[in-house]
Amino acid sequence: MEKEMQRATDQHQYIQIIYLGSNSQTTRQTLRPLEITGDRLKAYCLTRRAPSFIAIGNIFAVQPVVIRHAV
């Protein structure tokens, strides 16, 4: 899972994650990962349109996302 996040960071790709949020609820977010530092993922959250810091240990699933633009 960390390899997928690192690859997405290196290749400027978007990912969708499912993780345990601060309110102990599972949450789904679409992110543009920026940096992995220690046990935290720094990313830009497309869902909230804001920076996000997520503990890697709280992430359950990572999936690459293809963003398509309308012509």
PDB file of N, CA, C and O in Angstrom:
ATOM      1  N   MET A   1       0.823  -1.188   0.000  1.00  0.00           N
ATOM      2  CA  MET A   1       0.000   0.000   0.000  1.00  0.00           C
ATOM      3  C   MET A   1       0.874   1.262   0.000  1.00  0.00           C
ATOM      4  O   MET A   1       0.574   2.225  -0.705  1.00  0.00           O
ATOM      5  N   GLU A   2       1.954   1.256   0.790  1.00  0.00           N
ATOM      6  CA  GLU A   2       2.840   2.420   0.807  1.00  0.00           C
ATOM      7  C   GLU A   2       3.520   2.606  -0.541  1.00  0.00           C
ATOM      8  O   GLU A   2       3.775   3.735  -0.960  1.00  0.00           O
ATOM      9  N   LYS A   3       3.815   1.495  -1.225  1.00  0.00           N
ATOM     10  CA  LYS A   3       4.419   1.593  -2.559  1.00  0.00           C
ATOM     11  C   LYS A   3       3.477   2.293  -3.526  1.00  0.00           C
ATOM     12  O   LYS A   3       3.916   3.110  -4.336  1.00  0.00           O
ATOM     13  N   GLU A   4       2.179   1.979  -3.450  1.00  0.00           N
ATOM     14  CA  GLU A   4       1.191   2.625  -4.321  1.00  0.00           C
ATOM     15  C   GLU A   4       1.125   4.125  -4.046  1.00  0.00           C
ATOM     16  O   GLU A   4       1.033   4.928  -4.975  1.00  0.00           O
ATOM     17  N   MET A   5       1.171   4.498  -2.771  1.00  0.00           N
ATOM     18  CA  MET A   5       1.127   5.916  -2.425  1.00  0.00           C
ATOM     19  C   MET A   5       2.391   6.629  -2.889  1.00  0.00           C
ATOM     20  O   MET A   5       2.324   7.753  -3.387  1.00  0.00           O
ATOM     21  N   GLN A   6       3.547   5.978  -2.728  1.00  0.00           N
ATOM     22  CA  GLN A   6       4.804   6.583  -3.162  1.00  0.00           C
ATOM     23  C   GLN A   6       4.835   6.729  -4.680  1.00  0.00           C
ATOM     24  O   GLN A   6       5.292   7.750  -5.194  1.00  0.00           O
ATOM     25  N   ARG A   7       4.354   5.719  -5.400  1.00  0.00           N
ATOM     26  CA  ARG A   7       4.304   5.780  -6.863  1.00  0.00           C
ATOM     27  C   ARG A   7       3.400   6.928  -7.310  1.00  0.00           C
ATOM     28  O   ARG A   7       3.753   7.682  -8.217  1.00  0.00           O
ATOM     29  N   ALA A   8       2.243   7.057  -6.679  1.00  0.00           N
ATOM     30  CA  ALA A   8       1.320   8.141  -7.028  1.00  0.00           C
ATOM     31  C   ALA A   8       1.948   9.502  -6.739  1.00  0.00           C
ATOM     32  O   ALA A   8       1.748  10.454  -7.495  1.00  0.00           O
ATOM     33  N   THR A   9       2.703   9.595  -5.652  1.00  0.00           N
ATOM     34  CA  THR A   9       3.393  10.837  -5.319  1.00  0.00           C
ATOM     35  C   THR A   9       4.435  11.164  -6.380  1.00  0.00           C
ATOM     36  O   THR A   9       4.495  12.292  -6.870  1.00  0.00           O
ATOM     37  N   ASP A  10       5.252  10.183  -6.733  1.00  0.00           N
ATOM     38  CA  ASP A  10       6.325  10.391  -7.709  1.00  0.00           C
ATOM     39  C   ASP A  10       5.794  10.726  -9.097  1.00  0.00           C
ATOM     40  O   ASP A  10       6.395  11.523  -9.817  1.00  0.00           O
ATOM     41  N   GLN A  11       4.666  10.120  -9.477  1.00  0.00           N
ATOM     42  CA  GLN A  11       4.128  10.286 -10.828  1.00  0.00           C
ATOM     43  C   GLN A  11       2.989  11.308 -10.896  1.00  0.00           C
ATOM     44  O   GLN A  11       2.336  11.436 -11.932  1.00  0.00           O
ATOM     45  N   HIS A  12       2.748  12.033  -9.806  1.00  0.00           N
ATOM     46  CA  HIS A  12       1.715  13.077  -9.751  1.00  0.00           C
ATOM     47  C   HIS A  12       0.348  12.531 -10.160  1.00  0.00           C
ATOM     48  O   HIS A  12      -0.369  13.150 -10.946  1.00  0.00           O
ATOM     49  N   GLN A  13      -0.001  11.367  -9.619  1.00  0.00           N
ATOM     50  CA  GLN A  13      -1.283  10.734  -9.907  1.00  0.00           C
ATOM     51  C   GLN A  13      -2.233  10.929  -8.728  1.00  0.00           C
ATOM     52  O   GLN A  13      -1.806  11.177  -7.600  1.00  0.00           O
ATOM     53  N   TYR A  14      -3.517  10.811  -9.009  1.00  0.00           N
ATOM     54  CA  TYR A  14      -4.539  10.898  -7.974  1.00  0.00           C
ATOM     55  C   TYR A  14      -4.830   9.505  -7.427  1.00  0.00           C
ATOM     56  O   TYR A  14      -4.705   8.507  -8.138  1.00  0.00           O
ATOM     57  N   ILE A  15      -5.218   9.453  -6.156  1.00  0.00           N
ATOM     58  CA  ILE A  15      -5.603   8.190  -5.536  1.00  0.00           C
ATOM     59  C   ILE A  15      -6.897   8.395  -4.763  1.00  0.00           C
ATOM     60  O   ILE A  15      -7.250   9.513  -4.387  1.00  0.00           O
ATOM     61  N   GLN A  16      -7.584   7.302  -4.540  1.00  0.00           N
ATOM     62  CA  GLN A  16      -8.747   7.309  -3.654  1.00  0.00           C
ATOM     63  C   GLN A  16      -8.393   6.397  -2.491  1.00  0.00           C
ATOM     64  O   GLN A  16      -7.920   5.278  -2.689  1.00  0.00           O
ATOM     65  N   ILE A  17      -8.622   6.878  -1.284  1.00  0.00           N
ATOM     66  CA  ILE A  17      -8.300   6.080  -0.105  1.00  0.00           C
ATOM     67  C   ILE A  17      -9.545   5.889   0.750  1.00  0.00           C
ATOM     68  O   ILE A  17     -10.479   6.689   0.720  1.00  0.00           O
ATOM     69  N   ILE A  18      -9.524   4.812   1.503  1.00  0.00           N
ATOM     70  CA  ILE A  18     -10.500   4.589   2.568  1.00  0.00           C
ATOM     71  C   ILE A  18      -9.680   4.516   3.848  1.00  0.00           C
ATOM     72  O   ILE A  18      -8.733   3.736   3.942  1.00  0.00           O
ATOM     73  N   TYR A  19     -10.043   5.323   4.827  1.00  0.00           N
ATOM     74  CA  TYR A  19      -9.254   5.383   6.054  1.00  0.00           C
ATOM     75  C   TYR A  19     -10.151   5.636   7.254  1.00  0.00           C
ATOM     76  O   TYR A  19     -11.321   5.993   7.119  1.00  0.00           O
ATOM     77  N   LEU A  20      -9.573   5.443   8.420  1.00  0.00           N
ATOM     78  CA  LEU A  20     -10.266   5.693   9.676  1.00  0.00           C
ATOM     79  C   LEU A  20     -10.035   7.145  10.059  1.00  0.00           C
ATOM     80  O   LEU A  20      -8.908   7.538  10.362  1.00  0.00           O
ATOM     81  N   GLY A  21     -11.093   7.940  10.046  1.00  0.00           N
ATOM     82  CA  GLY A  21     -10.994   9.362  10.346  1.00  0.00           C
ATOM     83  C   GLY A  21     -10.884   9.632  11.837  1.00  0.00           C
ATOM     84  O   GLY A  21     -10.958   8.717  12.657  1.00  0.00           O
ATOM     85  N   SER A  22     -10.708  10.899  12.173  1.00  0.00           N
ATOM     86  CA  SER A  22     -10.541  11.284  13.576  1.00  0.00           C
ATOM     87  C   SER A  22     -11.798  11.038  14.403  1.00  0.00           C
ATOM     88  O   SER A  22     -11.731  10.963  15.630  1.00  0.00           O
ATOM     89  N   ASN A  23     -12.945  10.913  13.733  1.00  0.00           N
ATOM     90  CA  ASN A  23     -14.199  10.647  14.444  1.00  0.00           C
ATOM     91  C   ASN A  23     -14.501   9.151  14.530  1.00  0.00           C
ATOM     92  O   ASN A  23     -15.626   8.766  14.849  1.00  0.00           O
ATOM     93  N   SER A  24     -13.505   8.304  14.249  1.00  0.00           N
ATOM     94  CA  SER A  24     -13.612   6.834  14.275  1.00  0.00           C
ATOM     95  C   SER A  24     -14.596   6.291  13.246  1.00  0.00           C
ATOM     96  O   SER A  24     -15.121   5.190  13.413  1.00  0.00           O
ATOM     97  N   GLN A  25     -14.846   7.040  12.199  1.00  0.00           N
ATOM     98  CA  GLN A  25     -15.692   6.603  11.088  1.00  0.00           C
ATOM     99  C   GLN A  25     -14.798   6.337   9.879  1.00  0.00           C
ATOM    100  O   GLN A  25     -13.795   7.023   9.679  1.00  0.00           O
ATOM    101  N   THR A  26     -15.165   5.334   9.073  1.00  0.00           N
ATOM    102  CA  THR A  26     -14.422   5.131   7.834  1.00  0.00           C
ATOM    103  C   THR A  26     -14.824   6.225   6.851  1.00  0.00           C
ATOM    104  O   THR A  26     -15.994   6.585   6.730  1.00  0.00           O
ATOM    105  N   THR A  27     -13.826   6.734   6.161  1.00  0.00           N
ATOM    106  CA  THR A  27     -14.009   7.866   5.263  1.00  0.00           C
ATOM    107  C   THR A  27     -13.330   7.566   3.942  1.00  0.00           C
ATOM    108  O   THR A  27     -12.294   6.902   3.903  1.00  0.00           O
ATOM    109  N   ARG A  28     -13.919   8.060   2.852  1.00  0.00           N
ATOM    110  CA  ARG A  28     -13.339   7.909   1.515  1.00  0.00           C
ATOM    111  C   ARG A  28     -12.976   9.301   1.009  1.00  0.00           C
ATOM    112  O   ARG A  28     -13.785  10.227   1.070  1.00  0.00           O
ATOM    113  N   GLN A  29     -11.742   9.435   0.505  1.00  0.00           N
ATOM    114  CA  GLN A  29     -11.299  10.714  -0.041  1.00  0.00           C
ATOM    115  C   GLN A  29     -10.536  10.482  -1.333  1.00  0.00           C
ATOM    116  O   GLN A  29      -9.862   9.466  -1.502  1.00  0.00           O
ATOM    117  N   THR A  30     -10.653  11.440  -2.240  1.00  0.00           N
ATOM    118  CA  THR A  30      -9.833  11.454  -3.446  1.00  0.00           C
ATOM    119  C   THR A  30      -8.748  12.489  -3.217  1.00  0.00           C
ATOM    120  O   THR A  30      -9.030  13.645  -2.902  1.00  0.00           O
ATOM    121  N   LEU A  31      -7.494  12.056  -3.379  1.00  0.00           N
ATOM    122  CA  LEU A  31      -6.350  12.886  -3.020  1.00  0.00           C
ATOM    123  C   LEU A  31      -5.341  12.996  -4.149  1.00  0.00           C
ATOM    124  O   LEU A  31      -5.273  12.148  -5.039  1.00  0.00           O
ATOM    125  N   ARG A  32      -4.562  14.065  -4.087  1.00  0.00           N
ATOM    126  CA  ARG A  32      -3.342  14.172  -4.868  1.00  0.00           C
ATOM    127  C   ARG A  32      -2.212  14.134  -3.840  1.00  0.00           C
ATOM    128  O   ARG A  32      -1.945  15.139  -3.183  1.00  0.00           O
ATOM    129  N   PRO A  33      -1.544  12.983  -3.694  1.00  0.00           N
ATOM    130  CA  PRO A  33      -0.497  12.886  -2.682  1.00  0.00           C
ATOM    131  C   PRO A  33       0.680  13.798  -3.016  1.00  0.00           C
ATOM    132  O   PRO A  33       1.107  13.879  -4.168  1.00  0.00           O
ATOM    133  N   LEU A  34       1.194  14.478  -2.006  1.00  0.00           N
ATOM    134  CA  LEU A  34       2.297  15.410  -2.199  1.00  0.00           C
ATOM    135  C   LEU A  34       3.599  14.891  -1.612  1.00  0.00           C
ATOM    136  O   LEU A  34       4.669  15.066  -2.194  1.00  0.00           O
ATOM    137  N   GLU A  35       3.498  14.241  -0.436  1.00  0.00           N
ATOM    138  CA  GLU A  35       4.718  13.833   0.260  1.00  0.00           C
ATOM    139  C   GLU A  35       4.376  12.802   1.331  1.00  0.00           C
ATOM    140  O   GLU A  35       3.331  12.877   1.978  1.00  0.00           O
ATOM    141  N   ILE A  36       5.273  11.849   1.502  1.00  0.00           N
ATOM    142  CA  ILE A  36       5.160  10.907   2.612  1.00  0.00           C
ATOM    143  C   ILE A  36       6.309  11.223   3.556  1.00  0.00           C
ATOM    144  O   ILE A  36       7.480  11.143   3.182  1.00  0.00           O
ATOM    145  N   THR A  37       5.956  11.583   4.786  1.00  0.00           N
ATOM    146  CA  THR A  37       6.954  11.932   5.788  1.00  0.00           C
ATOM    147  C   THR A  37       6.710  11.090   7.024  1.00  0.00           C
ATOM    148  O   THR A  37       5.703  11.254   7.714  1.00  0.00           O
ATOM    149  N   GLY A  38       7.640  10.186   7.299  1.00  0.00           N
ATOM    150  CA  GLY A  38       7.479   9.313   8.459  1.00  0.00           C
ATOM    151  C   GLY A  38       6.234   8.470   8.325  1.00  0.00           C
ATOM    152  O   GLY A  38       6.110   7.681   7.389  1.00  0.00           O
ATOM    153  N   ASP A  39       5.305   8.630   9.260  1.00  0.00           N
ATOM    154  CA  ASP A  39       4.068   7.839   9.242  1.00  0.00           C
ATOM    155  C   ASP A  39       2.869   8.653   8.762  1.00  0.00           C
ATOM    156  O   ASP A  39       1.727   8.275   9.024  1.00  0.00           O
ATOM    157  N   ARG A  40       3.110   9.766   8.063  1.00  0.00           N
ATOM    158  CA  ARG A  40       2.022  10.632   7.602  1.00  0.00           C
ATOM    159  C   ARG A  40       2.078  10.857   6.096  1.00  0.00           C
ATOM    160  O   ARG A  40       3.149  10.932   5.494  1.00  0.00           O
ATOM    161  N   LEU A  41       0.890  10.962   5.510  1.00  0.00           N
ATOM    162  CA  LEU A  41       0.739  11.301   4.102  1.00  0.00           C
ATOM    163  C   LEU A  41       0.235  12.735   4.025  1.00  0.00           C
ATOM    164  O   LEU A  41      -0.820  13.066   4.565  1.00  0.00           O
ATOM    165  N   LYS A  42       1.001  13.580   3.347  1.00  0.00           N
ATOM    166  CA  LYS A  42       0.568  14.950   3.095  1.00  0.00           C
ATOM    167  C   LYS A  42      -0.019  14.957   1.690  1.00  0.00           C
ATOM    168  O   LYS A  42       0.625  14.502   0.745  1.00  0.00           O
ATOM    169  N   ALA A  43      -1.240  15.471   1.549  1.00  0.00           N
ATOM    170  CA  ALA A  43      -1.924  15.429   0.257  1.00  0.00           C
ATOM    171  C   ALA A  43      -2.867  16.611   0.126  1.00  0.00           C
ATOM    172  O   ALA A  43      -3.191  17.289   1.101  1.00  0.00           O
ATOM    173  N   TYR A  44      -3.299  16.838  -1.117  1.00  0.00           N
ATOM    174  CA  TYR A  44      -4.361  17.804  -1.376  1.00  0.00           C
ATOM    175  C   TYR A  44      -5.633  17.009  -1.594  1.00  0.00           C
ATOM    176  O   TYR A  44      -5.694  16.166  -2.489  1.00  0.00           O
ATOM    177  N   CYS A  45      -6.644  17.268  -0.789  1.00  0.00           N
ATOM    178  CA  CYS A  45      -7.908  16.537  -0.860  1.00  0.00           C
ATOM    179  C   CYS A  45      -8.830  17.207  -1.875  1.00  0.00           C
ATOM    180  O   CYS A  45      -9.211  18.365  -1.707  1.00  0.00           O
ATOM    181  N   LEU A  46      -9.186  16.471  -2.931  1.00  0.00           N
ATOM    182  CA  LEU A  46     -10.094  17.000  -3.947  1.00  0.00           C
ATOM    183  C   LEU A  46     -11.525  17.064  -3.430  1.00  0.00           C
ATOM    184  O   LEU A  46     -12.321  17.877  -3.899  1.00  0.00           O
ATOM    185  N   THR A  47     -11.852  16.215  -2.473  1.00  0.00           N
ATOM    186  CA  THR A  47     -13.195  16.198  -1.903  1.00  0.00           C
ATOM    187  C   THR A  47     -13.463  17.479  -1.112  1.00  0.00           C
ATOM    188  O   THR A  47     -14.497  18.125  -1.287  1.00  0.00           O
ATOM    189  N   ARG A  48     -12.517  17.836  -0.238  1.00  0.00           N
ATOM    190  CA  ARG A  48     -12.687  19.022   0.607  1.00  0.00           C
ATOM    191  C   ARG A  48     -12.046  20.274   0.019  1.00  0.00           C
ATOM    192  O   ARG A  48     -12.276  21.383   0.501  1.00  0.00           O
ATOM    193  N   ARG A  49     -11.235  20.088  -1.034  1.00  0.00           N
ATOM    194  CA  ARG A  49     -10.491  21.188  -1.658  1.00  0.00           C
ATOM    195  C   ARG A  49      -9.617  21.901  -0.638  1.00  0.00           C
ATOM    196  O   ARG A  49      -9.643  23.125  -0.505  1.00  0.00           O
ATOM    197  N   ALA A  50      -8.833  21.080   0.087  1.00  0.00           N
ATOM    198  CA  ALA A  50      -7.972  21.609   1.138  1.00  0.00           C
ATOM    199  C   ALA A  50      -6.826  20.631   1.388  1.00  0.00           C
ATOM    200  O   ALA A  50      -6.930  19.453   1.048  1.00  0.00           O
ATOM    201  N   PRO A  51      -5.733  21.115   1.982  1.00  0.00           N
ATOM    202  CA  PRO A  51      -4.649  20.205   2.357  1.00  0.00           C
ATOM    203  C   PRO A  51      -5.130  19.201   3.397  1.00  0.00           C
ATOM    204  O   PRO A  51      -6.036  19.481   4.181  1.00  0.00           O
ATOM    205  N   SER A  52      -4.506  18.026   3.387  1.00  0.00           N
ATOM    206  CA  SER A  52      -4.895  16.968   4.310  1.00  0.00           C
ATOM    207  C   SER A  52      -3.649  16.227   4.777  1.00  0.00           C
ATOM    208  O   SER A  52      -2.734  15.986   3.989  1.00  0.00           O
ATOM    209  N   PHE A  53      -3.612  15.870   6.049  1.00  0.00           N
ATOM    210  CA  PHE A  53      -2.533  15.076   6.624  1.00  0.00           C
ATOM    211  C   PHE A  53      -3.167  13.837   7.231  1.00  0.00           C
ATOM    212  O   PHE A  53      -4.024  13.943   8.109  1.00  0.00           O
ATOM    213  N   ILE A  54      -2.750  12.657   6.766  1.00  0.00           N
ATOM    214  CA  ILE A  54      -3.396  11.411   7.176  1.00  0.00           C
ATOM    215  C   ILE A  54      -2.336  10.448   7.696  1.00  0.00           C
ATOM    216  O   ILE A  54      -1.297  10.261   7.063  1.00  0.00           O
ATOM    217  N   ALA A  55      -2.598   9.839   8.847  1.00  0.00           N
ATOM    218  CA  ALA A  55      -1.705   8.817   9.389  1.00  0.00           C
ATOM    219  C   ALA A  55      -1.784   7.580   8.497  1.00  0.00           C
ATOM    220  O   ALA A  55      -2.870   7.047   8.270  1.00  0.00           O
ATOM    221  N   ILE A  56      -0.652   7.128   7.999  1.00  0.00           N
ATOM    222  CA  ILE A  56      -0.621   5.986   7.080  1.00  0.00           C
ATOM    223  C   ILE A  56      -1.207   4.744   7.735  1.00  0.00           C
ATOM    224  O   ILE A  56      -1.829   3.927   7.056  1.00  0.00           O
ATOM    225  N   GLY A  57      -1.023   4.588   9.028  1.00  0.00           N
ATOM    226  CA  GLY A  57      -1.567   3.439   9.740  1.00  0.00           C
ATOM    227  C   GLY A  57      -3.084   3.386   9.757  1.00  0.00           C
ATOM    228  O   GLY A  57      -3.662   2.329  10.012  1.00  0.00           O
ATOM    229  N   ASN A  58      -3.742   4.514   9.488  1.00  0.00           N
ATOM    230  CA  ASN A  58      -5.208   4.564   9.468  1.00  0.00           C
ATOM    231  C   ASN A  58      -5.794   4.307   8.085  1.00  0.00           C
ATOM    232  O   ASN A  58      -7.015   4.280   7.931  1.00  0.00           O
ATOM    233  N   ILE A  59      -4.944   4.116   7.074  1.00  0.00           N
ATOM    234  CA  ILE A  59      -5.420   3.903   5.707  1.00  0.00           C
ATOM    235  C   ILE A  59      -5.658   2.414   5.492  1.00  0.00           C
ATOM    236  O   ILE A  59      -4.767   1.595   5.717  1.00  0.00           O
ATOM    237  N   PHE A  60      -6.871   2.070   5.052  1.00  0.00           N
ATOM    238  CA  PHE A  60      -7.245   0.675   4.806  1.00  0.00           C
ATOM    239  C   PHE A  60      -7.046   0.263   3.357  1.00  0.00           C
ATOM    240  O   PHE A  60      -6.667  -0.876   3.089  1.00  0.00           O
ATOM    241  N   ALA A  61      -7.295   1.171   2.418  1.00  0.00           N
ATOM    242  CA  ALA A  61      -7.231   0.829   0.995  1.00  0.00           C
ATOM    243  C   ALA A  61      -6.788   2.036   0.183  1.00  0.00           C
ATOM    244  O   ALA A  61      -7.104   3.180   0.509  1.00  0.00           O
ATOM    245  N   VAL A  62      -6.037   1.746  -0.898  1.00  0.00           N
ATOM    246  CA  VAL A  62      -5.573   2.776  -1.827  1.00  0.00           C
ATOM    247  C   VAL A  62      -5.883   2.297  -3.231  1.00  0.00           C
ATOM    248  O   VAL A  62      -5.627   1.144  -3.577  1.00  0.00           O
ATOM    249  N   GLN A  63      -6.440   3.196  -4.043  1.00  0.00           N
ATOM    250  CA  GLN A  63      -6.760   2.842  -5.424  1.00  0.00           C
ATOM    251  C   GLN A  63      -6.416   4.025  -6.323  1.00  0.00           C
ATOM    252  O   GLN A  63      -6.788   5.157  -6.014  1.00  0.00           O
ATOM    253  N   PRO A  64      -5.704   3.781  -7.446  1.00  0.00           N
ATOM    254  CA  PRO A  64      -5.434   4.873  -8.385  1.00  0.00           C
ATOM    255  C   PRO A  64      -6.732   5.379  -9.007  1.00  0.00           C
ATOM    256  O   PRO A  64      -7.685   4.621  -9.182  1.00  0.00           O
ATOM    257  N   VAL A  65      -6.757   6.658  -9.336  1.00  0.00           N
ATOM    258  CA  VAL A  65      -7.946   7.278  -9.920  1.00  0.00           C
ATOM    259  C   VAL A  65      -7.556   7.930 -11.240  1.00  0.00           C
ATOM    260  O   VAL A  65      -6.506   8.564 -11.346  1.00  0.00           O
ATOM    261  N   VAL A  66      -8.412   7.768 -12.241  1.00  0.00           N
ATOM    262  CA  VAL A  66      -8.228   8.453 -13.514  1.00  0.00           C
ATOM    263  C   VAL A  66      -9.233   9.592 -13.552  1.00  0.00           C
ATOM    264  O   VAL A  66     -10.442   9.366 -13.495  1.00  0.00           O
ATOM    265  N   ILE A  67      -8.731  10.813 -13.649  1.00  0.00           N
ATOM    266  CA  ILE A  67      -9.590  11.990 -13.733  1.00  0.00           C
ATOM    267  C   ILE A  67      -9.769  12.308 -15.217  1.00  0.00           C
ATOM    268  O   ILE A  67      -8.798  12.541 -15.936  1.00  0.00           O
ATOM    269  N   ARG A  68     -10.998  12.313 -15.652  1.00  0.00           N
ATOM    270  CA  ARG A  68     -11.283  12.604 -17.058  1.00  0.00           C
ATOM    271  C   ARG A  68     -11.877  13.997 -17.168  1.00  0.00           C
ATOM    272  O   ARG A  68     -12.722  14.399 -16.369  1.00  0.00           O
ATOM    273  N   HIS A  69     -11.421  14.711 -18.164  1.00  0.00           N
ATOM    274  CA  HIS A  69     -11.912  16.063 -18.400  1.00  0.00           C
ATOM    275  C   HIS A  69     -12.852  16.059 -19.594  1.00  0.00           C
ATOM    276  O   HIS A  69     -12.576  15.420 -20.609  1.00  0.00           O
ATOM    277  N   ALA A  70     -13.949  16.763 -19.470  1.00  0.00           N
ATOM    278  CA  ALA A  70     -14.906  16.867 -20.576  1.00  0.00           C
ATOM    279  C   ALA A  70     -14.351  17.797 -21.645  1.00  0.00           C
ATOM    280  O   ALA A  70     -13.655  18.766 -21.341  1.00  0.00           O
ATOM    281  N   VAL A  71     -14.659  17.499 -22.874  1.00  0.00           N
ATOM    282  CA  VAL A  71     -14.184  18.326 -23.990  1.00  0.00           C
ATOM    283  C   VAL A  71     -15.290  19.251 -24.419  1.00  0.00           C
ATOM    284  O   VAL A  71     -15.110  20.040 -25.346  1.00  0.00           O
TER     285      VAL A  71
END
